[in-house]
């Protein structure tokens, strides 16, 4: 740790320089301490180990489905086509041509989705956890819409069809639990054409009608494609995300967005894995708490990496797949810190997705979309597995209760799970340099055997490997972009002796301007106190080259040490650094009402959000 006087002189680049491979990263494990994350104590595979597919996709065979469910142990995550495809079968109401024929919806959908149906795609028992969404180009209601016989030419028509479809296509026992009104609507507004305001208002109309007919279905949005909130001096935030929350937020059960490394919609390649993705989550949570008194839950319904060419078909590349695995795994390792906040996360990984071969006019046989688990060869018939399978193979069999763990370096992410007679210790290095990791805390655990599973991603070809060890090493090298799992089979179940519960407290203000020498304050109310530790999650947004962290920062008058590192890269490719940086807070400094005060030496930028995480020991 550098001295405070030196830290404030460093530029952004110097602050985020990777530690050399000779640095020892201390990973502290507490197998006897339960980790209670905002009330969540167990790892849920349906929450995190998902793919962007729905059961019974027409191009998946019974063998494919068996492989997904039993070999990969993956959960179906999201369906973007079903709602609009079914709408094409519905005529207009003969008495009101601007509305769908509700009688026909009941007539067609009830038998199609019944338990006795022989149409595999529509087996409702497999749709329970799938998030539904639909294409705004087809289903956004406006007077010029000719997609269907009945338009939809109004928000009411879209709402009526959506609600009636949900009512008659499923039973109360197996109806999907969540629907996003549209998929990535705002980036398509001009093309439709419509406005952000109209799209937001339609979310209200749809949500209200869905709640009238199917009260248990959660409705959310806006399934944001472009979460570069700081863009255009925060115009993206103010005119898209905030505006949506202001207009439709009261009727939304959850917020949803998509987050990718690479080029998302426009701009130059950049990475979100690490501090940037955390900052995005924190500002949405904070404004939700300020506006509605609660940080409504989140769904990340697409994530990963967008490679050059995006959805086009292209020659297969193992190296490209390795980079996509790094982003998906790295983002998941951070998402797993928030099972209380993230209802579901779905990587954009598709099955066979035969529809993607028709998206390119100049399709070359043998080329394929980069997001597939199975790609089609040049003969047009044969399918082979891609390296993206390794995402699921790595997580195969992983389950259990969260146990407490910590890393001295934010680039080395760590989780520990306990499942009967097995401890799973999972670590990933987000950095571009390898790390020497020192594991502490397992010395007293009586071990039967240890299996090391690893997946390399910062390479020309991703390699998934597994080997048996005599014991867990005290020190080992964690490669750049490498994820490893020590599966420790223990002689006796590791019993819980203590519990650490993580409490999230949001400041009463956000998006504060930075002005030279002027203190910026954030107030936190009803802060838990006691034994444990705390972290201030500070999200500065400043032009590249400016000092990202303040000259000094205090909580209730107690100075905090400024860190020299954060999760992820230095955010080159952006006009400014925007990321969440963690500062350790002494528990004894906390009060029921706590005030953070910080000062910068120069003008420019904002502190987007400040969140206090209190990890309190509770019996």
C-alpha positions in Angstrom: 0.0 0.0 0.0 1.4 3.4 -1.1 1.4 6.3 1.3 -1.5 8.7 1.1 0.7 11.6 0.0 1.9 9.5 -3.0 -1.4 8.2 -3.9 -3.0 11.5 -4.6 -0.2 12.4 -7.1 -0.9 9.4 -9.3 -2.9 9.6 -12.5 -5.6 7.1 -13.4 -3.2 5.0 -15.3 -0.7 4.8 -12.5 -3.4 4.0 -10.0 -4.8 1.1 -12.0 -1.4 -0.4 -13.0 -1.5 -4.2 -12.5 0.5 -5.6 -9.7 3.5 -7.7 -10.8 3.2 -11.5 -10.7 5.6 -11.4 -7.7 2.9 -9.7 -5.5 1.4 -12.1 -3.0 -2.4 -11.9 -2.9 -3.8 -13.0 0.4 -7.1 -15.0 0.2 -8.6 -15.5 3.6 -11.2 -18.3 4.0 -13.5 -18.8 6.9 -15.1 -22.2 6.4 -17.0 -22.1 9.7 -18.5 -18.7 9.0 -21.8 -18.5 7.1 -22.1 -15.7 4.6 -25.6 -14.2 4.7 -25.8 -11.8 1.7 -28.8 -9.6 2.4 -30.8 -12.6 3.5 -29.5 -15.1 0.9 -27.4 -18.0 2.3 -27.3 -20.5 -0.6 -26.0 -20.5 -4.1 -28.9 -20.9 -6.6 -27.9 -22.4 -9.9 -31.2 -21.2 -11.5 -30.1 -17.7 -10.6 -26.7 -17.8 -12.1 -26.0 -20.9 -14.3 -28.3 -20.1 -17.2 -28.2 -19.7 -21.0 -30.1 -17.5 -23.3 -32.5 -20.3 -24.5 -35.9 -21.6 -23.7 -36.9 -25.2 -23.3 -37.9 -26.8 -26.6 -36.4 -24.3 -29.0 -37.5 -25.7 -32.3 -33.9 -26.5 -33.5 -32.9 -28.3 -30.3 -33.3 -32.1 -30.4 -34.2 -34.3 -27.4 -30.6 -35.2 -27.2 -29.5 -31.6 -27.2 -32.0 -30.8 -24.3 -30.7 -33.8 -22.3 -27.1 -32.5 -22.8 -28.0 -29.0 -21.6 -30.0 -30.2 -18.6 -27.9 -33.1 -17.4 -24.4 -32.8 -18.8 -24.0 -29.0 -18.6 -26.5 -28.7 -15.7 -27.6 -25.4 -17.2 -31.0 -23.6 -16.6 -33.1 -22.1 -19.4 -32.9 -18.3 -18.9 -34.8 -16.2 -21.4 -37.1 -16.4 -24.4 -37.1 -13.4 -26.8 -39.3 -14.9 -29.6 -42.2 -16.7 -28.2 -44.5 -13.8 -27.4 -44.2 -12.2 -30.9 -44.3 -15.5 -32.8 -47.6 -16.5 -31.1 -49.1 -13.1 -31.8 -49.0 -13.8 -35.5 -51.6 -16.5 -35.1 -54.1 -14.0 -33.5 -56.6 -12.1 -35.8 -58.2 -8.8 -35.0 -61.4 -8.6 -33.0 -64.2 -8.4 -35.5 -65.9 -5.8 -33.4 -62.8 -3.8 -32.9 -60.1 -4.2 -35.5 -57.5 -2.3 -33.4 -57.6 -5.0 -30.8 -56.6 -8.7 -30.8 -59.4 -11.3 -30.7 -59.3 -12.5 -27.1 -61.6 -15.4 -27.8 -59.1 -16.7 -30.4 -56.2 -16.3 -27.9 -58.1 -18.6 -25.5 -59.1 -21.0 -28.2 -55.5 -21.4 -29.6 -53.3 -21.1 -26.6 -55.1 -23.1 -23.9 -54.8 -26.5 -25.7 -51.3 -25.7 -27.1 -49.8 -25.1 -23.7 -51.8 -27.7 -21.7 -50.0 -30.5 -19.9 -51.3 -32.9 -22.5 -49.9 -31.0 -25.5 -47.5 -33.0 -27.7 -45.9 -29.9 -29.0 -42.6 -30.0 -27.1 -41.8 -26.3 -27.5 -44.8 -25.3 -25.5 -44.5 -27.6 -22.5 -45.3 -25.1 -19.8 -43.7 -27.0 -16.9 -40.3 -26.1 -18.4 -41.1 -22.4 -18.8 -41.5 -21.5 -15.1 -38.2 -19.8 -14.6 -37.8 -18.5 -18.2 -37.9 -14.7 -18.6 -40.2 -13.7 -21.4 -39.6 -10.6 -23.6 -40.6 -9.5 -27.0 -39.4 -7.4 -30.0 -40.5 -3.8 -29.9 -40.3 -3.5 -33.7 -43.3 -5.9 -33.8 -45.1 -5.3 -30.5 -44.7 -1.6 -29.7 -48.2 -0.1 -30.2 -48.3 2.9 -32.6 -50.8 4.1 -35.2 -48.5 3.0 -38.1 -47.8 -0.5 -36.9 -48.7 -3.1 -39.6 -46.8 -6.0 -38.1 -50.1 -7.9 -37.3 -53.7 -7.7 -38.4 -54.5 -5.6 -35.3 -51.3 -3.6 -35.3 -50.7 -3.3 -32.5 -51.7 0.3 -33.0 -52.0 1.3 -29.4 -50.4 0.5 -26.0 -53.8 -1.0 -25.0 -53.7 -3.5 -27.8 -50.1 -4.6 -26.8 -51.2 -4.8 -23.2 -54.3 -6.8 -23.9 -52.5 -9.4 -26.0 -49.7 -9.7 -23.6 -51.9 -10.2 -20.5 -54.3 -12.6 -22.3 -51.4 -14.6 -23.6 -50.0 -15.0 -20.2 -53.4 -15.9 -18.7 -54.4 -18.6 -21.2 -51.0 -20.0 -22.3 -50.1 -21.2 -18.8 -51.6 -22.3 -15.5 -51.1 -20.6 -12.2 -48.6 -23.4 -11.3 -46.4 -23.2 -14.3 -46.7 -19.7 -15.7 -43.3 -17.8 -16.3 -42.6 -15.7 -13.3 -41.3 -12.6 -15.1 -41.7 -10.7 -18.3 -39.7 -7.8 -19.8 -42.2 -5.7 -21.8 -39.7 -5.2 -24.7 -36.1 -6.3 -25.6 -33.7 -3.3 -25.9 -36.4 -0.9 -26.9 -34.8 2.5 -26.6 -32.0 1.8 -29.1 -34.8 1.0 -31.6 -37.0 4.0 -30.9 -36.0 6.1 -33.9 -36.4 3.2 -36.3 -39.9 2.3 -35.2 -40.4 5.4 -35.0 -41.4 6.4 -31.5 -40.0 8.2 -28.4 -38.4 7.2 -25.1 -41.4 8.7 -23.3 -44.0 6.7 -25.3 -42.1 3.5 -24.8 -41.9 4.1 -21.1 -45.6 4.9 -20.9 -46.4 1.7 -22.7 -44.5 -0.2 -20.0 -47.1 1.2 -17.5 -50.1 0.2 -19.6 -48.8 -3.4 -20.2 -47.7 -3.8 -16.5 -51.2 -2.8 -15.2 -53.1 -5.1 -17.5 -50.8 -8.0 -16.8 -51.2 -7.5 -13.1 -55.0 -7.5 -13.5 -55.1 -10.9 -15.2 -52.0 -12.6 -13.8 -51.1 -10.9 -10.5 -48.1 -13.2 -9.8 -46.2 -12.3 -12.9 -43.5 -9.8 -12.3 -43.1 -7.1 -15.0 -39.9 -5.2 -15.6 -37.7 -3.3 -17.9 -36.5 -1.6 -19.8 -34.0 -4.3 -20.9 -31.4 -1.6 -21.6 -28.9 -2.3 -24.4 -26.7 0.7 -23.8 -25.8 1.4 -20.1 -23.1 4.0 -20.7 -24.8 6.3 -18.2 -21.9 8.8 -18.2 -22.1 9.4 -22.0 -22.9 12.9 -23.1 -22.4 14.5 -19.6 -24.9 11.9 -18.2 -27.5 12.4 -20.9 -27.7 8.7 -21.3 -28.6 8.4 -17.6 -31.0 11.4 -17.5 -32.8 10.8 -20.8 -32.9 7.0 -20.8 -32.5 5.1 -17.5 -33.7 7.9 -15.1 -36.5 9.0 -17.4 -37.7 5.4 -17.6 -37.6 5.0 -13.8 -39.4 8.3 -13.4 -42.2 7.5 -15.9 -42.7 3.7 -15.4 -40.8 2.9 -12.2 -43.9 2.8 -9.9 -45.3 -0.1 -12.0 -42.0 -2.1 -12.4 -41.2 -5.0 -10.2 -37.6 -5.1 -11.4 -35.1 -3.2 -13.5 -33.3 -5.1 -16.3 -30.3 -4.3 -18.4 -27.6 -5.8 -20.6 -23.9 -5.4 -20.1 -21.1 -6.4 -22.4 -17.4 -6.0 -22.9 -16.5 -5.1 -26.4 -18.5 -2.6 -28.5 -22.1 -2.4 -27.4 -24.3 -0.5 -29.9 -21.7 2.1 -30.8 -18.2 3.5 -29.9 -14.8 1.9 -29.4 -14.0 -1.4 -27.7 -14.1 -1.2 -23.9 -14.4 -3.4 -20.9 -17.1 -3.3 -18.2 -16.0 -6.4 -16.3 -15.1 -5.3 -12.8 -15.5 -1.8 -11.4 -17.6 -0.4 -14.2 -20.3 -3.1 -13.9 -20.4 -2.6 -10.2 -20.9 1.2 -10.6 -23.8 0.6 -13.0 -25.6 -1.6 -10.5 -25.0 0.9 -7.6 -26.4 4.0 -9.3 -29.6 2.1 -10.4 -29.9 0.8 -6.9 -29.3 4.2 -5.3 -31.7 6.1 -7.4 -34.3 3.4 -7.0 -33.9 3.7 -3.2 -34.1 7.5 -3.4 -37.1 7.5 -5.7 -39.2 4.6 -4.4 -37.8 3.9 -0.9 -36.5 0.5 -2.0 -33.7 -0.7 -4.3 -36.0 -2.8 -6.5 -34.4 -6.1 -7.7 -32.3 -6.3 -10.9 -32.2 -8.8 -13.7 -29.2 -8.8 -16.1 -30.8 -10.6 -19.0 -27.8 -10.5 -21.3 -24.1 -10.3 -20.5 -20.7 -11.3 -21.8 -18.6 -9.9 -24.6 -19.4 -8.5 -28.1 -16.7 -9.6 -30.5 -15.9 -7.8 -33.7 -18.7 -8.6 -36.1 -21.2 -9.0 -33.3 -24.2 -11.1 -34.6 -22.8 -11.8 -38.0 -21.7 -15.3 -39.1 -17.9 -15.6 -39.1 -15.1 -18.3 -39.2 -14.7 -20.1 -35.9 -12.0 -18.8 -33.6 -10.9 -20.5 -30.4 -9.1 -17.3 -29.3 -12.3 -15.2 -29.8 -14.2 -17.8 -27.7 -11.5 -17.6 -25.0 -12.1 -13.8 -24.7 -15.8 -14.3 -24.5 -15.3 -16.8 -21.7 -13.2 -14.3 -19.8 -15.9 -11.7 -19.9 -18.8 -14.1 -19.0 -16.9 -15.7 -16.2 -15.4 -12.5 -14.9 -18.8 -10.8 -14.8 -20.4 -13.8 -13.2 -17.8 -13.8 -10.4 -18.8 -10.3 -9.5 -22.6 -10.9 -9.9 -22.3 -13.8 -7.4 -21.5 -11.2 -4.7 -25.1 -9.9 -5.1 -27.6 -12.8 -5.0 -29.9 -10.6 -2.9 -29.9 -7.9 -5.6 -29.8 -9.9 -8.9 -32.9 -12.0 -9.3 -31.4 -13.7 -12.4 -28.4 -13.2 -14.7 -28.3 -14.7 -18.2 -25.2 -14.8 -20.3 -25.9 -14.3 -24.0 -25.0 -17.8 -25.0 -27.3 -19.5 -27.4 -28.0 -23.1 -28.3 -28.0 -23.9 -32.0 -30.0 -20.7 -32.9 -30.5 -21.7 -36.5 -32.2 -18.3 -37.1 -28.8 -16.6 -36.8 -27.7 -18.1 -40.2 -30.4 -16.1 -42.0 -29.3 -12.7 -40.6 -26.4 -12.3 -43.1 -27.1 -11.8 -46.8 -23.6 -13.0 -47.8 -23.6 -16.1 -45.5 -20.6 -18.4 -46.1 -21.3 -22.1 -45.4 -19.2 -23.2 -42.4 -19.3 -19.8 -40.7 -21.5 -19.3 -37.7 -22.6 -16.8 -35.1 -20.0 -16.5 -32.3 -22.5 -16.9 -29.4 -23.4 -20.6 -30.1 -23.0 -23.7 -28.0 -23.3 -25.8 -31.3 -22.2 -24.4 -34.6 -23.2 -25.8 -38.0 -20.5 -27.0 -40.4 -20.3 -26.3 -44.2 -22.4 -29.4 -45.0 -25.4 -27.7 -43.6 -26.3 -30.7 -41.4 -23.5 -31.4 -38.9 -23.3 -29.6 -35.6 -20.2 -29.5 -33.4 -19.7 -28.1 -29.9 -17.9 -24.8 -29.4 -15.6 -23.7 -26.6 -18.5 -21.8 -24.9 -19.6 -25.2 -23.5 -16.7 -24.8 -21.1 -18.5 -22.0 -19.3 -21.0 -24.6 -18.0 -18.6 -27.5 -17.7 -16.6 -25.4 -15.2 -19.7 -24.9 -13.0 -20.9 -28.5 -13.2 -21.9 -29.9 -9.9 -21.3 -26.6 -8.0 -23.8 -26.0 -5.2 -23.9 -25.2 -1.5 -24.1 -22.6 1.2 -22.1 -19.4 1.0 -19.2 -19.3 3.4 -17.1 -16.2 4.2 -14.1 -15.4 2.1 -12.0 -12.3 1.2 -9.2 -11.3 -1.1 -6.6 -8.6 -0.6 -6.7 -7.7 -4.3 -10.0 -6.7 -6.0 -8.8 -8.3 -9.2 -8.7 -11.7 -7.6 -12.3 -12.6 -7.0 -13.1 -15.4 -4.5 -16.2 -17.4 -3.4 -16.5 -20.3 -1.1 -19.4 -22.8 -0.9 -20.1 -25.6 1.6 -22.1 -28.6 0.5 -22.3 -31.4 3.0 -18.8 -33.0 2.9 -17.4 -30.7 0.2 -16.0 -27.2 0.2 -15.7 -25.4 -3.1 -13.2 -22.5 -3.3 -13.6 -20.6 -6.5 -11.1 -17.9 -7.6 -10.7 -15.8 -10.8 -8.0 -13.4 -11.8 -9.4 -10.5 -13.7 -6.0 -8.9 -14.3 -3.8 -9.2 -17.4 -0.9 -10.3 -15.2 -0.6 -13.6 -13.2 -0.8 -13.5 -9.4 0.8 -15.5 -6.6 -2.1 -16.4 -4.3 -1.6 -17.3 -0.6 -4.6 -19.3 0.8 -5.2 -19.0 4.5 -7.9 -20.6 6.6 -8.1 -24.3 5.6 -5.3 -25.6 7.8 -7.7 -27.0 10.4 -10.0 -28.6 7.9 -9.5 -32.4 7.7 -9.3 -33.3 4.1 -10.0 -36.6 2.3 -9.1 -35.4 -1.2 -8.8 -32.3 -3.4 -9.7 -31.8 -7.0 -8.5 -28.8 -8.9 -10.6 -27.6 -11.8 -9.2 -24.8 -14.0 -10.2 -22.8 -17.1 -7.7 -20.5 -18.9 -9.1 -17.6 -20.9 -6.2 -15.3 -21.7 -4.8 -17.7 -24.3 -5.2 -18.6 -28.0 -7.3 -21.6 -27.0 -9.3 -22.0 -23.7 -8.3 -25.0 -21.8 -10.5 -26.7 -19.2 -8.6 -29.1 -17.0 -9.1 -31.1 -13.8 -6.6 -33.0 -11.6 -6.4 -34.5 -8.2 -4.1 -33.0 -5.6 -2.8 -34.3 -2.3 -3.9 -31.2 -0.5 -4.8 -27.6 -1.1 -1.6 -25.6 -1.8 -0.8 -22.8 0.6 0.6 -20.7 -2.4 -0.1 -21.1 -6.1 0.0 -19.1 -9.3 -3.3 -17.9 -10.7 -2.8 -17.0 -14.4 -4.1 -13.9 -16.1 -7.8 -14.4 -16.8 -7.7 -17.9 -15.2 -10.5 -19.3 -13.1 -9.9 -22.2 -10.7 -11.9 -24.2 -8.3 -10.6 -26.3 -5.4 -13.1 -29.0 -4.6 -12.1 -30.0 -1.1 -13.7 -33.2 0.1 -13.7 -33.2 3.9 -13.9 -36.0 6.4 -16.7 -34.2 8.4 -19.3 -31.6 7.5 -17.9 -28.2 8.2 -20.2 -26.7 10.8 -21.2 -23.1 11.0 -20.0 -21.3 14.2 -20.6 -17.7 13.2 -22.6 -15.8 10.6 -21.7 -12.6 8.8 -24.7 -10.8 7.4 -24.1 -8.2 4.6 -26.3 -5.1 4.9 -26.5 -2.6 2.0 -27.1 1.1 3.0 -27.7 3.7 0.3 -26.9 7.4 0.5 -29.6 9.9 0.5 -28.0 11.7 -2.5 -26.2 10.8 -5.7 -24.6 12.3 -8.8 -22.8 15.1 -7.0 -20.5 17.5 -8.9 -16.8 17.5 -8.1 -15.5 21.1 -7.4 -11.9 21.8 -6.4 -11.5 22.0 -2.6 -15.3 21.8 -1.9 -16.3 19.0 0.4 -18.8 16.5 -1.0 -21.0 14.8 1.6 -23.1 11.6 1.5 -25.4 10.8 4.4 -26.4 7.2 5.3 -29.3 6.5 7.7 -30.0 3.5 9.9 -26.5 2.1 9.5 -26.0 -1.3 11.3 -23.2 -1.2 13.9 -21.4 -3.8 16.0 -18.7 -6.4 15.3 -17.5 -7.1 11.8 -16.2 -4.9 8.9 -17.5 -2.4 6.4 -16.8 -1.2 2.9 -17.6 2.1 1.3 -18.5 1.5 -2.4 -17.6 4.8 -4.0 -18.2 5.4 -7.8 -16.3 8.3 -9.2 -16.7 9.4 -12.8 -13.9 11.6 -14.1 -12.2 12.2 -17.5 -9.2 10.0 -18.2 -6.0 11.6 -16.8 -7.7 13.2 -13.9 -7.2 11.8 -10.4 -10.1 9.4 -10.0 -10.0 9.2 -6.2 -10.3 12.2 -3.8 -7.4 13.8 -1.9 -9.0 12.8 1.3 -12.1 11.0 2.5 -13.6 10.6 6.0 -16.5 8.9 7.6 -17.8 10.6 10.7 -14.5 12.4 10.9 -12.4 9.2 10.7 -9.9 9.2 7.7 -10.1 6.3 5.3 -7.1 4.9 3.4 -7.3 5.4 -0.3 -6.8 2.2 -2.3 -4.4 1.8 -5.2 -6.4 -0.7 -7.2 -9.9 -1.8 -8.2 -11.5 -4.6 -10.1 -11.0 -4.8 -13.8 -8.9 -2.6 -16.2 -8.1 1.1 -16.5 -11.1 1.6 -18.8 -9.1 2.7 -21.9 -11.4 3.4 -24.8 -13.7 5.6 -22.7 -13.6 9.3 -22.4 -13.8 9.0 -18.6 -13.2 6.5 -15.9 -16.4 5.4 -14.3 -16.1 2.6 -11.8 -16.8 1.5 -8.2 -13.8 1.5 -5.9 -13.9 -0.1 -2.5 -12.6 1.6 0.7 -12.2 -0.2 3.9 -14.2 1.3 6.8 -13.5 0.7 10.5 -16.6 -0.6 12.2 -16.0 1.6 15.2 -16.3 4.6 13.0 -19.9 3.9 12.1 -22.9 5.6 13.6 -26.6 5.1 13.2 -26.5 8.2 10.9 -23.1 8.3 9.2 -21.7 11.0 7.0 -19.0 10.5 4.4 -17.0 13.7 3.4 -14.5 13.8 0.6 -12.5 16.5 -1.3 -10.8 16.7 -4.7 -8.0 19.1 -5.7 -9.5 20.0 -9.0 -12.9 20.5 -10.8 -14.6 18.1 -13.1 -16.7 14.9 -13.0 -19.1 13.5 -10.5 -19.4 11.1 -7.7 -22.2 9.0 -9.2 -23.0 7.0 -6.1 -21.9 6.0 -2.6 -23.1 2.8 -1.0 -22.1 1.5 2.5 -21.8 -2.3 2.9 -21.8 -3.4 6.5 -20.7 -7.0 7.0 -21.8 -7.6 10.6 -21.1 -10.7 12.7 -24.5 -12.0 13.8 -25.3 -15.1 15.9 
